[in-house]
Amino acid sequence: MKGIAFVCLTALTPFFLAACGQSSLPLERDSITVSGQGEVTASPDIFSVHASVNAEGSDIDAMKSSVDEQVEAMLELADDLDIPESQTRASEFRVNPVWQYQPERKLIGHQVSRSVQFKANGLDTYAELLDGLAKLNIRDIQPAGSEVSNADALESTALANAVADARQRAEALASAAGRDVGKAIRIESHSVNAPRPMMMMARGKEGAADTYRAGETDISAQVQITFELE
């Protein structure tokens, strides 16, 4: 009988331990998961411009001198507008053949070209730069985008607004259910989006700067947060 009792007790031991183990597992906390969105509106204040010059003919040295003079004039314009050298980049010159295809393929000369990339701080400087380039008879002038100088700070603000929006949503849901919202136990950032604005021209205004509108860009952020319920 002792042997039988020992066997029975031994057989029951795993179930006893399993039961003790289950009772020691922590209970899952009550929580609520919500999403939040934040947005900040800003106007761009840094504007990029790409300007290029070229000359065609048979005398490469003469064409290079002509192109270099135009590039030098553009760089002097940048200096006059207090555009830092770090925000102005002049390319090396390029030489490409010019072909005639009718009535047969024939080399008729070469083209020498150079380009300058500018970054202008502020809409006034941007407008004066475009106006100055036009007065220099630069025929290939291309806007190359715009940006916001304090983008990192604005993205942080958008994220903070998204977190506040998520808590407000959680509190509204919890209040309807007779509960209170506790601390955040999980936070996920899904995206921060800052689309580029389009530069627009205005009509019927006087002065170079008055004929441009920088527009606005919306920097948005989205988060998902899990809060404890109390």
N, C-alpha and C positions, 0 to 999 in steps of 0.2 A: 504494500500500500504506500509506503514511503516513496518507493521508486515511482509509482504511478503519480503521486502528488507532485513529485519533483518535475516529472515530465510535463505535467499540466501547467505548472507554474512557469516552467521554461518556455512553453508554447505561448503562454499569455504575455510574457515579458515584452516582445516586440510591439504588441498592440498597446500595451500600457505606455511604453516609451513614445510611440507615435502619438497617442492622445496627449501626452505631456508636451510633445513638440508642437502640436497644433495650437495648444492653449497659449504657448509662449510667443506665437507670431503676432507682430504689431497689427492693429486694426488699420485699415486704409482710411486716410483722412478725407473728410468731406471737402470737396473743392469745386470750383467752377472755372471753365476755360472760355475766354472771350477774345475777340480780335479788336484791335483799335487802329485808327488811322489819323495821322497828323499831317498838316500841310503848312507850308510857309511860302509866301509870295515875295519875290524879289525882282529887281530890275538889274540886268547885266551892266557891268561897268568896265569891262575889258573887251576890246574889239580888235579882231585880227583882220589884216588887209594883206593881200598878195598882189604885188605889182611887178610886171615884167616888161622888158624892152628888147627889141631885136632890130637887126639891120641885115639887108640882103645885098649881095653884090659879088664881085670877084676878088676884091682886095680885102683879105681877112684882117690884116693889121689895121687898116683904116676903119673897118667896121668895128673891130674890137675897141679902138680908141673912142669912137662915137658912142658905143654902148657903155663903156666905162664912165664917160662924162655924164651920161644920163643917170647912171647908178650913183655917182658921186653927188649929183644934184639932189637925188632922193634922200641920200644919207644926211646931207646938209639940212634938208627940210626937216628931217626927224630931229636933228640937233636943235634947230630953231624952235621946235614944238616941245622940247625937253622930254623927248621919248628916250629912255635909257638905252644904252648900247646893248644891254642884255636882252632887250625886247625888239632888237632889229637884227636881222640876219640877211646878209647879201650872199648869193650863190656864186660859184665859179662860172666862168663863161663857157658856153657850149657852142660847138660848130657842127652844123648839119648840112649835108649836100642838098641842093635844090635841083630837082629834075624836071625836064620837059618830056611829056609822054606822047605828044602828037606832033608830027606824024610818026615819030619814032622816039624811043627813050634816049635822052641826051642830057648830060650834066651841063647846066647853064649858070651855075654859081654856087654860093654857100650862104647860109644864114648863121649869124652870130647872135646869141641871146644870153641874157642874164635876168635874174629875178631878185626881188627883195621882199622879205616877210616882215611885217610890222605888227606890234601889239600896242595899241593906244589905250591909255588909261583915261576913262571918262568920255562921255558922248561929245563934249566940246572939242577935245583933242582929235577924236575920230573924225568929226566933220571937217575940222581944219586940215587934217591930213588928206582926206579925199579931195578937198578943194585945192590944196596945194599941188597934189599930184596931177590934177587936171590942168592946172596952170602951167605945169612943166611939160604939158603935151604928152603925158604918159597915156598910151591908148589902151593898154591891157591892165585894168584895175579890177580886182575881184575881192569882194568881202569874203572872209574866210572863217566866219563864226564869231560867237561872243560867249563870254563866261562871267560868272559872278566871283569876285575876288575872295569873299568870305564864305565860300561854299561849305567848308567843313563845319563852321559854326552854325550855319543855317540848317544843315542836315541834322546836327545834334538837337537843334530846336524842334525840328519836325519829328524826331524820334521821341523827344520829351512830350510833345503834344499827343503823339500816338499812344504813349503809355497812360497819359491822363485820360484820354478818350476810352481806353480799355477799362480802366478802373471805374469810370462813370457808368459804362455799360454793365459792368459786373455789379455795381451797387444798385442799379435799377432793377436788375433781375433778382438779386438777393432780397431786396426790400419787398418785392412782390411776393416772395416766398416766405417772408418773415424771418430772414436770416441777415447776418452782418458779414461784411467782407473783411478778411484778415490780411495777412501779408502775402506778397507774391512769392510763389514757390517755384515757378518756372517762367522764363521770359525768352521768347524767340523773335528775332527781327527777320522779317521776310524780304523786304525790299526797301530801297531808298531810290527814288526816281527824280531826276532833274532834267527834263527835256530842254533842248536848246531853243531859245526864242528866235523869232524871225525879225530881222531888221526891216523897218518900214520907212518909206519916205512920205513926208507930208507935203501938201500943196498950199500955196497962198501965204507963205511965211517969208519973212525977211531974215537974211543972215544964214550962214552955212549950217550952224548947229540947229537952227529952228526948222530945217527941212528934213530932220531925221527923228524917228521915234524908236527907242530901244526896245519897247515892249516889256512884257513881264514873263517870268517863268515860275511855275509852281513846283516847289521841291516837296515831294510827298514821301511819307514813310508808313510802313505797316508792321504791326507787331501782333503776336499772339501770347497771351499771358494766362497762367493758371494761378488763381487766388485760393487761399484757404477760406472756408466758411466757418463762421463762429456761431 
